[in-house]
Every structure is written in C-alpha cells, then in structure tokens.
C-alpha cells in the first residue's frame, strides 16, 4: 500500500504549503535572504548538549513551565529541539502529555527537532516577521538563547498562559570570551527583555542559574561554534581553539536568567 501523501496547509486567502516528507513545513518567503544556523553549528550544539553541559538550564526551564501543564508548546528558535524534547518528556512523565511546535529560521534545525518525535510539528519561519501561526494557538511558549517578537508571542498565546525566556548574563562564559573573541553579552539583558514584554505580559518568576563548567578543547570549540559567535569569528572554531592553546581556562562560568511571564 503506498504511503499517504504529505498533508497540505492552507489559508483563507488561498495560499497552500506542502508539509515535506521530513515532517515540517517552510513558510519563509521564497526570496528571503535571512540565514539560520548551519548544519555545522547544529552539530557543535548537539554535541555540547549531549554532554550534559547545559542540563541545569533545561531543568530550570522545565520547572518554570511544568506547573502550567500546557497542552501545546511553541518553542521559538528551537535549534536542535533539545530543550523542547526534555520539556515534553517531563510533561509526559508527569501525566500531562503535550505537543510541541518547533519553530526556527534554519530548515536544518527544524528537521532535527522533529526527527523521531511524533509529538513535535516543525515550522521554518522568521521570528522577526509576523508568525504564520493562528491566534491563541499555544498555552506555553519557550525561547532559549533566541530572538524574541513580543507582540507576536502575545498574539499566538492564550491569555493566562506562560512564556519562558532564557537569556545569558554579562558574565556568561566570560572566561572563554576573554580569550576567544566570542561576542560579549550586554549588561541588563533580563531587564530589557522584561521591558519589551511589559505591554502584554506580567513577570511571574525569575531564576538565576549559575555554575562552573569544565572546559576542554572540544567543549570550547563547541561553545564557540554553536551560537551567534560562529558567524562573527571570521575563522573556524577549530582554528580559534588552536590559537588559544595553553591560554584555555580550566572552567567557564555559566550564568543565565530563566524568566517566566504570564500572558495578560
């Protein structure tokens, strides 16, 4: 018996978009010039996350979302989907199963996020543009180290539900940044995030997650190559790691804020 044809999404204006065989749909404009994370960056991120380096951050994210018992979770800027997968698994274990929508600018990222996950749908979209998501679709939204669009998040979330955002502090990975040329983190990022959300969201909780992360040459390369600094270093993370040589610190400070907000 032949496989069923992939589903087609449509709107009242008559637009139609095919869901591809990889399990996600791309709603980027056909001539867009915006660029998401590359496969190489995602490889570095997957390796770092699999090592347990950021487990405390994911645990704090889960703790902030789980009491709301959401049924549908939008993960904006999903990357490999690692945070979303952990959250959905925790909700399932608690007897409150949910479905996830993994959204990212990078098709390679969304492909990874939906792989072997029947509980995750995939969407390739630009968070800085109007989101191709219907009003009040989700009852939780997570944003981890990713750009934000406050008015659009407010539109796609139901009143009374939770938005959880993870942002780095200025001292996040400061020891590695000092020797590698990675981008700096501005002071007061949590405050600027809260101010940008104020017209639609009320602050609910905040947790500062901080600990010392042991550095190896491989881990330093992963940290440099998995995020925005990879676009700015001007040379490969491996070349940067080689140049650091003996100057590589023994550890770096992980320092992030896990911020929870309620949609008014």
Secondary structure, 3 states (H helix, E strand, C coil): CCCCCCCEEECCCCCEEECCCCCEEECCCCCCCCCCCCHHHHHHHHHHHHCCCCHHHHHHHHHHHHCCCCCEEEEECCCCCHHHHHHHHHHHHCCCCCEEEEEECCHHHHHHHHCCCCCEEEEECCCCCCCCCCCCCEEEEEEECCCCCHHHHHHHEEEEEEEEEEEECCCCCHHHHHHHCCCCCCCCHHHHHHHHHCCCEEEEEEEEEEEEEECCHHHHHHHHHCCHHHHCCCCCHHHHHHHHHHHCCCEEEEEEEEEEEEEC
